[in-house]
Amino acid sequence: MKSEIKLFSHLRYKLGKDILLVEVLDRMTVRDLKLRIKQLGGSKILNIPFRVAVNGNFVTDDFKIEEADEIALIPPVQGG
C-alpha cells in the first residue's frame, strides 16, 4: 500500500513537497519506514534528524504501522 507521509519544516523545504508517497509494507516498523525515507530523500535529508508521529502521537522505532495510520515526519523545532 502507498501511504501519504506528511512533511514539516526542513524536510518539506528540502524535498520541495508537503507529502511524500511511500510504499508501506504489511506490518512495517517505523525503523523500516525511516530507512526507506532516507533512501528516497538521499543527500537532501541525510543530516536532518526527525521523529515520526502516527495518528498524532510520537512513536518508537519498533512501532508497527497499520494501513489506515496517519503518518507525519517532524524535525526538531527551531527558534529565532
C-alpha positions as CSV (number, residue, x, y, z in Angstrom):
1,M,0.0,0.0,0.0
2,K,1.1,3.6,-0.6
3,S,0.8,5.9,2.3
4,E,0.9,9.7,2.4
5,I,3.6,10.8,4.7
6,K,3.2,14.5,5.9
7,L,6.4,16.5,5.9
8,F,7.1,19.5,8.0
9,S,9.8,22.2,8.4
10,H,13.2,21.4,6.9
11,L,12.0,18.1,5.4
12,R,9.3,19.9,3.5
13,Y,11.7,22.6,2.3
14,K,14.5,20.2,1.2
15,L,12.2,17.8,-0.6
16,G,10.0,20.5,-2.1
17,K,6.7,19.0,-1.2
18,D,4.2,18.7,1.6
19,I,3.5,15.0,1.2
20,L,5.7,12.0,0.3
21,L,4.1,8.9,-1.1
22,V,5.8,5.8,0.3
23,E,5.2,2.1,-0.2
24,V,4.4,0.8,3.3
25,L,4.6,-2.9,3.5
26,D,2.4,-5.0,5.8
27,R,3.3,-4.5,9.5
28,M,6.3,-2.3,8.6
29,T,8.1,-0.8,11.6
30,V,8.9,2.9,12.0
31,R,12.6,1.9,11.8
32,D,11.9,0.4,8.3
33,L,10.0,3.4,7.3
34,K,12.8,5.8,8.3
35,L,15.3,3.8,6.3
36,R,13.0,3.9,3.2
37,I,12.5,7.7,3.6
38,K,16.2,8.3,3.9
39,Q,16.8,6.3,0.7
40,L,14.1,8.3,-1.1
41,G,15.4,11.7,0.1
42,G,19.1,10.9,-0.4
43,S,21.6,13.6,0.4
44,K,18.9,16.2,0.6
45,I,17.8,15.0,4.0
46,L,20.8,12.9,5.1
47,N,21.7,15.2,8.1
48,I,18.2,16.2,9.1
49,P,17.0,14.4,12.3
50,F,13.3,13.8,12.6
51,R,10.7,12.0,14.7
52,V,7.8,10.0,13.4
53,A,4.2,10.7,14.6
54,V,1.5,8.2,13.9
55,N,-2.1,9.3,14.4
56,G,-0.9,12.4,16.3
57,N,1.4,10.7,18.7
58,F,5.2,10.3,18.6
59,V,6.1,6.6,18.4
60,T,9.3,4.5,18.8
61,D,11.2,2.8,16.1
62,D,9.6,-0.6,17.0
63,F,6.1,0.7,16.4
64,K,4.3,-1.3,13.6
65,I,2.5,0.8,11.1
66,E,-1.1,-0.1,10.1
67,E,-2.8,0.6,6.7
68,A,-5.1,3.4,8.0
69,D,-2.4,5.2,10.1
70,E,-1.8,8.9,9.6
71,I,2.0,9.4,9.5
72,A,4.0,12.7,9.9
73,L,7.7,13.4,9.9
74,I,8.6,16.1,12.3
75,P,12.1,17.6,12.6
76,P,13.2,19.4,15.8
77,V,11.5,22.7,16.4
78,Q,13.7,25.8,15.7
79,G,13.5,29.1,17.3
80,G,14.5,32.5,16.1
